[in-house]
Amino acid sequence: MTSLLELAADKESAEVTDWAARLGWVVGLLLFIALVYWLMREGWKWRGTLQGDLPELPTAPSDPGPARLELSGRYHGSTTAGQWLDRIVAHGLGTRSRVELTLTDAGLDVVRPGATDFFIPVAQLREARLDKG
């Protein structure tokens, strides 16, 4: 029969967690995530700089006339005609928000709480679509 001391000598304790290494990995991962978000933000600002030559948004006339249609919903953004992935961010057009749309004989009044309101004169309206997504 083996002695009790031999049995105790063969056993090993569980490996102790290396907290310094684990903490280093967690901090490194958090720094990497922060770097990715910072680069995304800088890219968004750079896009706004490149689109800075776009004309200022027109404001609604003092008397636009009677409302022909009123809608409410969510404004997701404006894109370049023919390039549905090229979002316009200049002049606050890239900011998503709730929206109140009012169509009059003068044009379309876009009222966005928390973002810049703008007006599209009727002569500049080209098309409107209801797409899924």
The first five atom37 places (N, CA, C, CB, O) and aatype in JSON, in Angstrom:
{
  "aatype": [12, 16, 15, 10, 10, 6, 10, 0, 0, 3, 11, 6, 15, 0, 6, 19, 16, 3, 17, 0, 0, 1, 10, 7, 17, 19, 19, 7, 10, 10, 10, 13, 9, 0, 10, 19, 18, 17, 10, 12, 1, 6, 7, 17, 11, 17, 1, 7, 16, 10, 5, 7, 3, 10, 14, 6, 10, 14, 16, 0, 14, 15, 3, 14, 7, 14, 0, 1, 10, 6, 10, 15, 7, 1, 18, 8, 7, 15, 16, 16, 0, 7, 5, 17, 10, 3, 1, 9, 19, 0, 8, 7, 10, 7, 16, 1, 15, 1, 19, 6, 10, 16, 10, 16, 3, 0, 7, 10, 3, 19, 19, 1, 14, 7, 0, 16, 3, 13, 13, 9, 14, 19, 0, 5, 10, 1, 6, 0, 1, 10, 3, 11, 7],
  "atom_mask": [
    [1, 1, 1, 1, 1],
    [1, 1, 1, 1, 1],
    [1, 1, 1, 1, 1],
    [1, 1, 1, 1, 1],
    [1, 1, 1, 1, 1],
    [1, 1, 1, 1, 1],
    [1, 1, 1, 1, 1],
    [1, 1, 1, 1, 1],
    [1, 1, 1, 1, 1],
    [1, 1, 1, 1, 1],
    [1, 1, 1, 1, 1],
    [1, 1, 1, 1, 1],
    [1, 1, 1, 1, 1],
    [1, 1, 1, 1, 1],
    [1, 1, 1, 1, 1],
    [1, 1, 1, 1, 1],
    [1, 1, 1, 1, 1],
    [1, 1, 1, 1, 1],
    [1, 1, 1, 1, 1],
    [1, 1, 1, 1, 1],
    [1, 1, 1, 1, 1],
    [1, 1, 1, 1, 1],
    [1, 1, 1, 1, 1],
    [1, 1, 1, 0, 1],
    [1, 1, 1, 1, 1],
    [1, 1, 1, 1, 1],
    [1, 1, 1, 1, 1],
    [1, 1, 1, 0, 1],
    [1, 1, 1, 1, 1],
    [1, 1, 1, 1, 1],
    [1, 1, 1, 1, 1],
    [1, 1, 1, 1, 1],
    [1, 1, 1, 1, 1],
    [1, 1, 1, 1, 1],
    [1, 1, 1, 1, 1],
    [1, 1, 1, 1, 1],
    [1, 1, 1, 1, 1],
    [1, 1, 1, 1, 1],
    [1, 1, 1, 1, 1],
    [1, 1, 1, 1, 1],
    [1, 1, 1, 1, 1],
    [1, 1, 1, 1, 1],
    [1, 1, 1, 0, 1],
    [1, 1, 1, 1, 1],
    [1, 1, 1, 1, 1],
    [1, 1, 1, 1, 1],
    [1, 1, 1, 1, 1],
    [1, 1, 1, 0, 1],
    [1, 1, 1, 1, 1],
    [1, 1, 1, 1, 1],
    [1, 1, 1, 1, 1],
    [1, 1, 1, 0, 1],
    [1, 1, 1, 1, 1],
    [1, 1, 1, 1, 1],
    [1, 1, 1, 1, 1],
    [1, 1, 1, 1, 1],
    [1, 1, 1, 1, 1],
    [1, 1, 1, 1, 1],
    [1, 1, 1, 1, 1],
    [1, 1, 1, 1, 1],
    [1, 1, 1, 1, 1],
    [1, 1, 1, 1, 1],
    [1, 1, 1, 1, 1],
    [1, 1, 1, 1, 1],
    [1, 1, 1, 0, 1],
    [1, 1, 1, 1, 1],
    [1, 1, 1, 1, 1],
    [1, 1, 1, 1, 1],
    [1, 1, 1, 1, 1],
    [1, 1, 1, 1, 1],
    [1, 1, 1, 1, 1],
    [1, 1, 1, 1, 1],
    [1, 1, 1, 0, 1],
    [1, 1, 1, 1, 1],
    [1, 1, 1, 1, 1],
    [1, 1, 1, 1, 1],
    [1, 1, 1, 0, 1],
    [1, 1, 1, 1, 1],
    [1, 1, 1, 1, 1],
    [1, 1, 1, 1, 1],
    [1, 1, 1, 1, 1],
    [1, 1, 1, 0, 1],
    [1, 1, 1, 1, 1],
    [1, 1, 1, 1, 1],
    [1, 1, 1, 1, 1],
    [1, 1, 1, 1, 1],
    [1, 1, 1, 1, 1],
    [1, 1, 1, 1, 1],
    [1, 1, 1, 1, 1],
    [1, 1, 1, 1, 1],
    [1, 1, 1, 1, 1],
    [1, 1, 1, 0, 1],
    [1, 1, 1, 1, 1],
    [1, 1, 1, 0, 1],
    [1, 1, 1, 1, 1],
    [1, 1, 1, 1, 1],
    [1, 1, 1, 1, 1],
    [1, 1, 1, 1, 1],
    [1, 1, 1, 1, 1],
    [1, 1, 1, 1, 1],
    [1, 1, 1, 1, 1],
    [1, 1, 1, 1, 1],
    [1, 1, 1, 1, 1],
    [1, 1, 1, 1, 1],
    [1, 1, 1, 1, 1],
    [1, 1, 1, 1, 1],
    [1, 1, 1, 0, 1],
    [1, 1, 1, 1, 1],
    [1, 1, 1, 1, 1],
    [1, 1, 1, 1, 1],
    [1, 1, 1, 1, 1],
    [1, 1, 1, 1, 1],
    [1, 1, 1, 1, 1],
    [1, 1, 1, 0, 1],
    [1, 1, 1, 1, 1],
    [1, 1, 1, 1, 1],
    [1, 1, 1, 1, 1],
    [1, 1, 1, 1, 1],
    [1, 1, 1, 1, 1],
    [1, 1, 1, 1, 1],
    [1, 1, 1, 1, 1],
    [1, 1, 1, 1, 1],
    [1, 1, 1, 1, 1],
    [1, 1, 1, 1, 1],
    [1, 1, 1, 1, 1],
    [1, 1, 1, 1, 1],
    [1, 1, 1, 1, 1],
    [1, 1, 1, 1, 1],
    [1, 1, 1, 1, 1],
    [1, 1, 1, 1, 1],
    [1, 1, 1, 1, 1],
    [1, 1, 1, 1, 1],
    [1, 1, 1, 0, 1]
  ],
  "atom_positions": [
    [[0.83, -1.17, 0.0], [0.0, 0.0, 0.0], [0.89, 1.24, 0.0], [-0.95, -0.01, 1.21], [1.91, 1.31, 0.68]],
    [[0.45, 2.23, -0.8], [1.26, 3.45, -0.87], [0.97, 4.32, 0.33], [0.99, 4.22, -2.17], [-0.13, 4.32, 0.89]],
    [[1.96, 5.04, 0.68], [1.79, 5.88, 1.86], [1.04, 7.15, 1.49], [3.17, 6.22, 2.48], [0.95, 7.55, 0.33]],
    [[0.52, 7.75, 2.5], [-0.25, 8.98, 2.33], [0.62, 10.11, 1.8], [-0.88, 9.39, 3.67], [0.13, 10.95, 1.04]],
    [[1.87, 10.14, 2.15], [2.77, 11.19, 1.68], [3.02, 11.07, 0.18], [4.1, 11.12, 2.43], [3.13, 12.09, -0.51]],
    [[3.11, 9.85, -0.34], [3.32, 9.67, -1.78], [2.1, 10.14, -2.57], [3.63, 8.19, -2.1], [2.25, 10.76, -3.63]],
    [[0.91, 9.85, -2.07], [-0.3, 10.31, -2.74], [-0.4, 11.84, -2.75], [-1.53, 9.71, -2.06], [-0.81, 12.43, -3.75]],
    [[-0.04, 12.45, -1.67], [-0.1, 13.9, -1.57], [0.95, 14.55, -2.46], [0.08, 14.35, -0.12], [0.72, 15.65, -2.98]],
    [[2.09, 13.92, -2.64], [3.16, 14.49, -3.45], [2.81, 14.47, -4.93], [4.46, 13.73, -3.21], [3.26, 15.33, -5.68]],
    [[2.01, 13.5, -5.37], [1.65, 13.4, -6.78], [0.62, 14.43, -7.22], [1.14, 12.01, -7.07], [0.54, 14.75, -8.41]],
    [[-0.15, 14.94, -6.33], [-1.21, 15.9, -6.67], [-0.6, 17.28, -6.94], [-2.26, 15.98, -5.54], [0.35, 17.7, -6.27]],
    [[-1.16, 17.97, -7.93], [-0.74, 19.34, -8.2], [-1.95, 20.25, -8.02], [-0.14, 19.48, -9.64], [-3.08, 19.86, -8.3]],
    [[-1.7, 21.43, -7.57], [-2.8, 22.37, -7.39], [-3.18, 22.98, -8.74], [-2.41, 23.49, -6.37], [-2.39, 22.93, -9.69]],
    [[-4.37, 23.54, -8.82], [-4.83, 24.18, -10.06], [-3.95, 25.38, -10.37], [-6.32, 24.6, -9.94], [-3.42, 26.05, -9.48]],
    [[-3.82, 25.63, -11.67], [-2.98, 26.75, -12.08], [-3.62, 28.07, -11.65], [-2.76, 26.73, -13.62], [-4.83, 28.26, -11.8]],
    [[-2.82, 28.95, -11.11], [-3.31, 30.24, -10.63], [-3.46, 31.18, -11.83], [-2.36, 30.84, -9.55], [-2.58, 31.23, -12.69]],
    [[-4.56, 31.93, -11.87], [-4.8, 32.88, -12.95], [-3.76, 33.99, -12.89], [-6.23, 33.46, -12.87], [-3.5, 34.57, -11.84]],
    [[-3.19, 34.28, -14.05], [-2.21, 35.36, -14.15], [-2.99, 36.65, -14.42], [-1.15, 35.08, -15.29], [-3.27, 36.98, -15.57]],
    [[-3.34, 37.37, -13.36], [-4.19, 38.55, -13.47], [-3.51, 39.67, -14.25], [-4.56, 39.06, -12.1], [-4.19, 40.43, -14.94]],
    [[-2.23, 39.78, -14.17], [-1.53, 40.84, -14.92], [-1.67, 40.61, -16.42], [-0.03, 40.89, -14.52], [-1.92, 41.56, -17.18]],
    [[-1.51, 39.37, -16.86], [-1.64, 39.07, -18.29], [-3.08, 39.25, -18.75], [-1.16, 37.64, -18.59], [-3.33, 39.81, -19.82]],
    [[-4.02, 38.79, -17.95], [-5.43, 38.92, -18.32], [-5.82, 40.4, -18.4], [-6.33, 38.18, -17.32], [-6.5, 40.82, -19.34]],
    [[-5.4, 41.17, -17.42], [-5.71, 42.6, -17.42], [-5.06, 43.3, -18.62], [-5.24, 43.25, -16.1], [-5.65, 44.2, -19.21]],
    [[-3.85, 42.88, -18.97], [-3.18, 43.44, -20.14], [-3.95, 43.18, -21.42], [0.0, 0.0, 0.0], [-4.07, 44.08, -22.26]],
    [[-4.47, 41.97, -21.59], [-5.26, 41.64, -22.77], [-6.56, 42.45, -22.81], [-5.58, 40.15, -22.8], [-6.95, 42.94, -23.87]],
    [[-7.22, 42.59, -21.67], [-8.48, 43.35, -21.63], [-8.22, 44.82, -21.97], [-9.14, 43.23, -20.23], [-8.96, 45.4, -22.76]],
    [[-7.19, 45.41, -21.39], [-6.86, 46.8, -21.68], [-6.47, 46.96, -23.15], [-5.7, 47.29, -20.76], [-6.88, 47.93, -23.8]],
    [[-5.71, 46.02, -23.68], [-5.33, 46.07, -25.09], [-6.54, 45.99, -26.01], [0.0, 0.0, 0.0], [-6.61, 46.71, -27.01]],
    [[-7.5, 45.13, -25.68], [-8.71, 45.01, -26.49], [-9.54, 46.29, -26.42], [-9.55, 43.82, -26.02], [-10.06, 46.75, -27.44]],
    [[-9.66, 46.87, -25.23], [-10.41, 48.12, -25.09], [-9.74, 49.26, -25.87], [-10.54, 48.5, -23.62], [-10.43, 50.08, -26.48]],
    [[-8.42, 49.31, -25.84], [-7.7, 50.34, -26.61], [-7.9, 50.14, -28.11], [-6.21, 50.31, -26.27], [-8.04, 51.11, -28.86]],
    [[-7.91, 48.89, -28.55], [-8.14, 48.6, -29.97], [-9.54, 49.04, -30.4], [-7.95, 47.1, -30.25], [-9.7, 49.64, -31.46]],
    [[-10.55, 48.74, -29.59], [-11.92, 49.15, -29.89], [-12.02, 50.68, -29.93], [-12.91, 48.57, -28.85], [-12.67, 51.24, -30.81]],
    [[-11.38, 51.35, -28.97], [-11.39, 52.82, -28.95], [-10.71, 53.37, -30.2], [-10.69, 53.35, -27.67], [-11.17, 54.37, -30.76]],
    [[-9.62, 52.75, -30.64], [-8.93, 53.19, -31.86], [-9.83, 53.05, -33.08], [-7.63, 52.39, -32.06], [-9.88, 53.95, -33.93]],
    [[-10.54, 51.94, -33.19], [-11.44, 51.73, -34.33], [-12.54, 52.78, -34.34], [-12.06, 50.31, -34.28], [-12.85, 53.34, -35.4]],
    [[-13.15, 53.06, -33.19], [-14.2, 54.09, -33.12], [-13.65, 55.47, -33.46], [-14.84, 54.1, -31.73], [-14.31, 56.25, -34.13]],
    [[-12.44, 55.77, -32.99], [-11.84, 57.07, -33.29], [-11.58, 57.2, -34.79], [-10.52, 57.25, -32.5], [-11.83, 58.26, -35.37]],
    [[-11.08, 56.13, -35.42], [-10.84, 56.17, -36.87], [-12.14, 56.33, -37.65], [-10.11, 54.89, -37.32], [-12.18, 57.04, -38.65]],
    [[-13.21, 55.69, -37.19], [-14.51, 55.85, -37.84], [-14.99, 57.29, -37.72], [-15.55, 54.9, -37.23], [-15.52, 57.86, -38.68]],
    [[-14.81, 57.89, -36.55], [-15.23, 59.28, -36.34], [-14.42, 60.23, -37.21], [-15.09, 59.66, -34.85], [-14.97, 61.16, -37.79]],
    [[-13.12, 60.0, -37.3], [-12.27, 60.84, -38.15], [-12.66, 60.7, -39.62], [-10.79, 60.47, -37.95], [-12.64, 61.68, -40.36]],
    [[-13.0, 59.49, -40.04], [-13.45, 59.29, -41.42], [-14.74, 60.02, -41.71], [0.0, 0.0, 0.0], [-14.93, 60.58, -42.79]],
    [[-15.65, 60.03, -40.72], [-16.92, 60.75, -40.85], [-16.67, 62.26, -40.98], [-17.85, 60.46, -39.65], [-17.28, 62.93, -41.8]],
    [[-15.74, 62.77, -40.14], [-15.41, 64.2, -40.21], [-14.72, 64.53, -41.53], [-14.52, 64.6, -39.02], [-14.96, 65.59, -42.1]],
    [[-13.86, 63.64, -42.01], [-13.16, 63.87, -43.27], [-14.16, 63.9, -44.43], [-12.1, 62.79, -43.51], [-14.03, 64.71, -45.35]],
    [[-15.15, 63.01, -44.39], [-16.2, 63.01, -45.42], [-16.93, 64.35, -45.42], [-17.2, 61.84, -45.19], [-17.22, 64.89, -46.49]],
    [[-17.22, 64.89, -44.24], [-17.87, 66.19, -44.15], [-17.0, 67.3, -44.72], [0.0, 0.0, 0.0], [-17.51, 68.23, -45.34]],
    [[-15.68, 67.2, -44.51], [-14.76, 68.19, -45.06], [-14.74, 68.12, -46.59], [-13.34, 67.97, -44.51], [-14.75, 69.15, -47.26]],
    [[-14.71, 66.9, -47.13], [-14.7, 66.75, -48.59], [-15.99, 67.25, -49.22], [-14.49, 65.28, -48.95], [-15.99, 67.72, -50.36]],
    [[-17.1, 67.15, -48.5], [-18.39, 67.6, -49.03], [-18.71, 69.04, -48.63], [-19.49, 66.67, -48.55], [-19.84, 69.49, -48.8]],
    [[-17.73, 69.75, -48.1], [-17.95, 71.12, -47.64], [-18.29, 72.11, -48.73], [0.0, 0.0, 0.0], [-18.79, 73.2, -48.45]],
    [[-18.02, 71.75, -50.0], [-18.32, 72.68, -51.09], [-19.79, 72.61, -51.53], [-17.42, 72.39, -52.27], [-20.19, 73.33, -52.44]],
    [[-20.57, 71.75, -50.91], [-22.0, 71.7, -51.23], [-22.68, 73.0, -50.8], [-22.68, 70.48, -50.55], [-22.29, 73.58, -49.78]],
    [[-23.67, 73.46, -51.55], [-24.32, 74.73, -51.18], [-25.08, 74.6, -49.86], [-25.29, 75.18, -52.29], [-25.48, 73.51, -49.46]],
    [[-25.27, 75.73, -49.21], [-26.03, 75.76, -47.95], [-27.46, 75.29, -48.2], [-26.03, 77.18, -47.33], [-27.99, 75.44, -49.3]],
    [[-28.05, 74.73, -47.17], [-29.43, 74.26, -47.28], [-30.39, 75.44, -47.28], [-29.76, 73.28, -46.13], [-30.25, 76.34, -46.45]],
    [[-31.36, 75.45, -48.19], [-32.32, 76.56, -48.2], [-33.27, 76.47, -47.0], [-33.13, 76.56, -49.51], [-33.56, 75.39, -46.5]],
    [[-33.73, 77.62, -46.56], [-34.7, 77.66, -45.47], [-36.09, 77.82, -46.07], [-34.39, 78.83, -44.47], [-36.26, 78.25, -47.21]],
    [[-37.08, 77.45, -45.29], [-38.47, 77.51, -45.76], [-38.89, 78.96, -45.94], [-39.41, 76.79, -44.77], [-38.49, 79.82, -45.16]],
    [[-39.7, 79.24, -46.95], [-40.2, 80.61, -47.12], [-41.15, 80.96, -45.98], [-40.92, 80.77, -48.48], [-41.69, 80.08, -45.3]],
    [[-41.36, 82.25, -45.79], [-42.22, 82.69, -44.68], [-43.66, 82.24, -44.88], [-42.17, 84.22, -44.55], [-44.35, 81.93, -43.91]],
    [[-44.14, 82.19, -46.12], [-45.5, 81.72, -46.4], [-45.44, 80.64, -47.49], [-46.43, 82.91, -46.83], [-45.56, 80.97, -48.67]],
    [[-45.24, 79.37, -47.12], [-45.12, 78.32, -48.14], [-46.44, 77.92, -48.78], [-44.49, 77.12, -47.53], [-46.44, 77.22, -49.79]],
    [[-47.56, 78.34, -48.21], [-48.86, 77.97, -48.75], [-49.47, 76.82, -47.96], [0.0, 0.0, 0.0], [-48.88, 76.34, -47.0]],
    [[-50.65, 76.38, -48.39], [-51.32, 75.31, -47.65], [-50.6, 73.97, -47.83], [-52.78, 75.17, -48.11], [-49.99, 73.7, -48.86]],
    [[-50.69, 73.15, -46.81], [-50.04, 71.84, -46.85], [-50.84, 70.89, -47.73], [-49.88, 71.25, -45.42], [-52.05, 70.74, -47.56]],
    [[-50.17, 70.24, -48.68], [-50.81, 69.25, -49.53], [-50.7, 67.86, -48.92], [-50.2, 69.27, -50.94], [-51.58, 67.01, -49.1]],
    [[-49.59, 67.63, -48.2], [-49.35, 66.32, -47.6], [-48.46, 66.5, -46.39], [-48.71, 65.33, -48.63], [-47.48, 67.25, -46.44]],
    [[-48.78, 65.82, -45.3], [-47.95, 65.85, -44.1], [-47.65, 64.42, -43.69], [-48.66, 66.63, -42.94], [-48.54, 63.58, -43.61]],
    [[-46.38, 64.16, -43.43], [-45.93, 62.84, -43.01], [-44.97, 62.97, -41.85], [-45.26, 62.08, -44.19], [-44.32, 64.0, -41.68]],
    [[-44.9, 61.94, -41.04], [-43.88, 61.9, -39.99], [-43.19, 60.55, -40.08], [-44.5, 62.12, -38.56], [-43.77, 59.57, -40.54]],
    [[-41.96, 60.52, -39.65], [-41.2, 59.28, -39.73], [-39.8, 59.47, -39.2], [0.0, 0.0, 0.0], [-39.58, 60.22, -38.25]],
    [[-38.85, 58.8, -39.83], [-37.46, 58.86, -39.42], [-36.6, 59.19, -40.63], [-37.01, 57.52, -38.76], [-36.71, 58.56, -41.68]],
    [[-35.74, 60.19, -40.46], [-34.8, 60.6, -41.51], [-33.52, 59.8, -41.32], [-34.52, 62.15, -41.47], [-32.9, 59.87, -40.27]],
    [[-33.13, 59.05, -42.35], [-31.93, 58.23, -42.24], [-30.73, 58.81, -42.97], [-32.21, 56.85, -42.78], [-29.6, 58.44, -42.67]],
    [[-30.94, 59.7, -43.89], [-29.81, 60.32, -44.55], [-30.11, 60.65, -46.0], [0.0, 0.0, 0.0], [-31.13, 60.24, -46.55]],
    [[-29.19, 61.39, -46.59], [-29.27, 61.74, -48.01], [-28.06, 61.13, -48.69], [-29.31, 63.3, -48.22], [-26.99, 61.02, -48.11]],
    [[-28.24, 60.73, -49.94], [-27.15, 60.12, -50.7], [-26.97, 60.87, -52.01], [-27.42, 58.62, -50.95], [-27.84, 61.62, -52.44]],
    [[-25.83, 60.64, -52.63], [-25.56, 61.19, -53.95], [-26.43, 60.45, -54.97], [-24.04, 61.08, -54.31], [-26.58, 59.23, -54.88]],
    [[-26.99, 61.17, -55.91], [-27.86, 60.55, -56.92], [-27.1, 59.46, -57.67], [-28.4, 61.61, -57.91], [-26.01, 59.7, -58.18]],
    [[-27.69, 58.28, -57.72], [-27.08, 57.16, -58.43], [-26.07, 56.37, -57.62], [0.0, 0.0, 0.0], [-25.61, 55.32, -58.07]],
    [[-25.71, 56.84, -56.44], [-24.74, 56.14, -55.59], [-25.35, 55.98, -54.21], [-23.36, 56.91, -55.52], [-25.13, 56.82, -53.33]],
    [[-26.11, 54.93, -54.0], [-26.91, 54.78, -52.8], [-26.07, 54.53, -51.55], [-27.86, 53.66, -52.98], [-26.61, 54.6, -50.44]],
    [[-24.79, 54.25, -51.68], [-23.94, 54.06, -50.51], [-23.15, 55.31, -50.14], [-22.98, 52.92, -50.76], [-22.53, 55.35, -49.07]],
    [[-23.17, 56.32, -50.98], [-22.4, 57.55, -50.75], [-23.25, 58.54, -49.96], [-21.93, 58.18, -52.09], [-23.95, 59.37, -50.54]],
    [[-23.2, 58.44, -48.63], [-24.02, 59.31, -47.78], [-23.43, 60.71, -47.72], [-24.14, 58.73, -46.37], [-22.21, 60.89, -47.67]],
    [[-24.31, 61.69, -47.72], [-23.9, 63.09, -47.58], [-23.96, 63.45, -46.1], [-24.81, 64.05, -48.44], [-25.01, 63.29, -45.47]],
    [[-22.84, 63.94, -45.55], [-22.8, 64.3, -44.13], [-22.63, 65.79, -43.92], [-21.66, 63.55, -43.45], [-22.77, 66.28, -42.79]],
    [[-22.34, 66.54, -44.99], [-22.16, 67.99, -44.85], [-23.46, 68.65, -44.43], [-21.65, 68.61, -46.17], [-24.55, 68.17, -44.77]],
    [[-23.36, 69.74, -43.7], [-24.49, 70.55, -43.25], [-25.47, 69.76, -42.37], [-25.23, 71.11, -44.44], [-26.65, 70.1, -42.29]],
    [[-24.98, 68.71, -41.72], [-25.83, 67.94, -40.81], [-26.76, 66.96, -41.49], [0.0, 0.0, 0.0], [-27.65, 66.41, -40.83]],
    [[-26.59, 66.71, -42.78], [-27.48, 65.8, -43.49], [-27.22, 64.33, -43.15], [-27.35, 66.0, -44.98], [-28.02, 63.47, -43.5]],
    [[-26.12, 64.03, -42.49], [-25.84, 62.65, -42.12], [-26.42, 62.25, -40.78], [0.0, 0.0, 0.0], [-26.32, 61.09, -40.39]],
    [[-27.02, 63.19, -40.07], [-27.56, 62.93, -38.74], [-28.93, 62.28, -38.85], [-27.65, 64.23, -37.91], [-29.84, 62.84, -39.46]],
    [[-29.07, 61.11, -38.27], [-30.38, 60.44, -38.24], [-31.24, 61.07, -37.16], [-30.22, 58.92, -37.99], [-30.76, 61.42, -36.09]],
    [[-32.52, 61.21, -37.46], [-33.42, 61.83, -36.5], [-34.87, 61.56, -36.9], [-33.17, 63.36, -36.4], [-35.14, 61.01, -37.96]],
    [[-35.76, 61.95, -36.02], [-37.18, 61.93, -36.37], [-37.41, 63.07, -37.35], [-38.11, 62.07, -35.1], [-36.62, 64.01, -37.41]],
    [[-38.49, 62.98, -38.12], [-38.72, 64.0, -39.13], [-40.22, 64.23, -39.31], [-38.08, 63.59, -40.48], [-41.04, 63.32, -39.2]],
    [[-40.54, 65.48, -39.58], [-41.89, 65.89, -39.96], [-41.77, 66.5, -41.35], [-42.54, 66.91, -38.92], [-41.09, 67.51, -41.53]],
    [[-42.43, 65.9, -42.33], [-42.38, 66.38, -43.71], [-43.69, 67.08, -44.05], [-42.11, 65.22, -44.7], [-44.77, 66.57, -43.75]],
    [[-43.57, 68.24, -44.67], [-44.76, 68.97, -45.12], [-44.55, 69.38, -46.57], [-45.02, 70.23, -44.21], [-43.65, 70.16, -46.88]],
    [[-45.38, 68.85, -47.45], [-45.32, 69.18, -48.87], [-46.32, 70.29, -49.16], [-45.62, 67.93, -49.75], [-47.51, 70.17, -48.86]],
    [[-45.82, 71.37, -49.74], [-46.67, 72.52, -50.12], [-46.43, 72.83, -51.59], [-46.36, 73.78, -49.22], [-45.63, 72.16, -52.25]],
    [[-47.11, 73.83, -52.1], [-46.9, 74.25, -53.49], [-45.5, 74.83, -53.68], [-47.95, 75.28, -53.91], [-44.99, 74.84, -54.8]],
    [[-44.88, 75.31, -52.61], [-43.54, 75.9, -52.7], [-42.45, 74.84, -52.64], [-43.34, 76.91, -51.57], [-41.36, 75.06, -53.18]],
    [[-42.7, 73.7, -52.01], [-41.69, 72.66, -51.9], [-41.92, 71.78, -50.68], [0.0, 0.0, 0.0], [-43.03, 71.71, -50.14]],
    [[-40.87, 71.1, -50.27], [-40.94, 70.16, -49.16], [-40.19, 70.73, -47.96], [-40.35, 68.78, -49.57], [-38.99, 71.02, -48.05]],
    [[-40.88, 70.89, -46.86], [-40.27, 71.39, -45.62], [-39.92, 70.18, -44.75], [-41.24, 72.37, -44.86], [-40.79, 69.38, -44.41]],
    [[-38.65, 70.06, -44.4], [-38.15, 68.94, -43.61], [-37.78, 69.48, -42.23], [-36.92, 68.23, -44.3], [-36.79, 70.21, -42.09]],
    [[-38.56, 69.13, -41.23], [-38.33, 69.6, -39.85], [-37.82, 68.41, -39.05], [-39.64, 70.2, -39.21], [-38.5, 67.4, -38.89]],
    [[-36.58, 68.56, -38.53], [-35.96, 67.48, -37.76], [-35.61, 67.99, -36.37], [-34.69, 66.94, -38.48], [-34.7, 68.81, -36.23]],
    [[-36.31, 67.53, -35.33], [-35.95, 67.95, -33.97], [-34.56, 67.42, -33.6], [-37.01, 67.47, -32.95], [-34.27, 66.24, -33.78]],
    [[-33.73, 68.29, -33.09], [-32.38, 67.89, -32.7], [-31.39, 67.92, -33.85], [0.0, 0.0, 0.0], [-30.22, 67.6, -33.65]],
    [[-31.81, 68.29, -35.04], [-30.92, 68.37, -36.19], [-31.33, 69.58, -37.03], [-30.97, 67.04, -37.05], [-32.33, 70.24, -36.74]],
    [[-30.55, 69.87, -38.05], [-30.79, 71.03, -38.89], [-32.0, 70.81, -39.8], [-29.55, 71.35, -39.74], [-32.07, 69.81, -40.51]],
    [[-32.95, 71.74, -39.75], [-34.11, 71.69, -40.65], [-33.69, 72.24, -42.01], [-35.31, 72.51, -40.07], [-32.76, 73.04, -42.12]],
    [[-34.38, 71.79, -43.06], [-34.1, 72.34, -44.38], [-35.35, 72.29, -45.24], [-32.95, 71.56, -45.06], [-36.36, 71.68, -44.88]],
    [[-35.26, 72.95, -46.38], [-36.39, 73.08, -47.3], [-35.91, 72.73, -48.69], [-36.99, 74.52, -47.25], [-34.82, 73.14, -49.1]],
    [[-36.71, 71.97, -49.43], [-36.37, 71.63, -50.82], [-37.4, 72.32, -51.72], [-36.36, 70.06, -51.05], [-38.57, 71.93, -51.71]],
    [[-36.98, 73.33, -52.49], [-37.93, 74.01, -53.39], [-38.51, 73.02, -54.4], [-37.23, 75.18, -54.12], [-37.86, 72.05, -54.78]],
    [[-39.73, 73.29, -54.83], [-40.44, 72.37, -55.73], [-39.68, 72.18, -57.05], [-41.86, 72.88, -56.01], [-39.77, 71.11, -57.65]],
    [[-38.96, 73.18, -57.51], [-38.21, 73.07, -58.76], [-37.04, 72.1, -58.64], [-37.69, 74.45, -59.18], [-36.57, 71.57, -59.64]],
    [[-36.56, 71.85, -57.43], [-35.43, 70.95, -57.23], [-35.84, 69.54, -56.81], [-34.51, 71.53, -56.2], [-34.98, 68.67, -56.67]],
    [[-37.12, 69.3, -56.61], [-37.58, 67.94, -56.29], [-37.53, 67.1, -57.55], [-39.03, 67.97, -55.7], [-38.09, 67.47, -58.58]],
    [[-36.86, 65.96, -57.48], [-36.74, 65.09, -58.64], [-37.6, 63.84, -58.5], [-35.28, 64.7, -58.86], [-38.37, 63.51, -59.41]],
    [[-37.46, 63.15, -57.38], [-38.25, 61.94, -57.17], [-38.28, 61.61, -55.69], [-37.68, 60.76, -57.99], [-37.44, 62.08, -54.92]],
    [[-39.23, 60.81, -55.33], [-39.34, 60.31, -53.96], [-39.69, 58.83, -54.05], [-40.4, 61.11, -53.12], [-40.49, 58.42, -54.9]],
    [[-39.09, 58.04, -53.16], [-39.34, 56.6, -53.19], [-39.6, 56.11, -51.78], [-38.16, 55.84, -53.81], [-39.13, 56.69, -50.81]],
    [[-40.34, 55.05, -51.7], [-40.51, 54.32, -50.45], [-39.83, 52.98, -50.63], [-42.04, 54.16, -50.06], [-40.35, 52.11, -51.33]],
    [[-38.67, 52.81, -50.02], [-37.92, 51.57, -50.13], [-37.98, 50.8, -48.83], [-36.47, 51.84, -50.52], [-38.17, 51.38, -47.76]],
    [[-37.82, 49.51, -48.93], [-37.76, 48.69, -47.72], [-36.39, 48.87, -47.09], [-38.04, 47.19, -48.03], [-35.39, 49.1, -47.77]],
    [[-36.36, 48.75, -45.77], [-35.09, 48.78, -45.07], [-34.86, 49.97, -44.34], [0.0, 0.0, 0.0], [-33.82, 50.12, -43.71]]
  ]
}
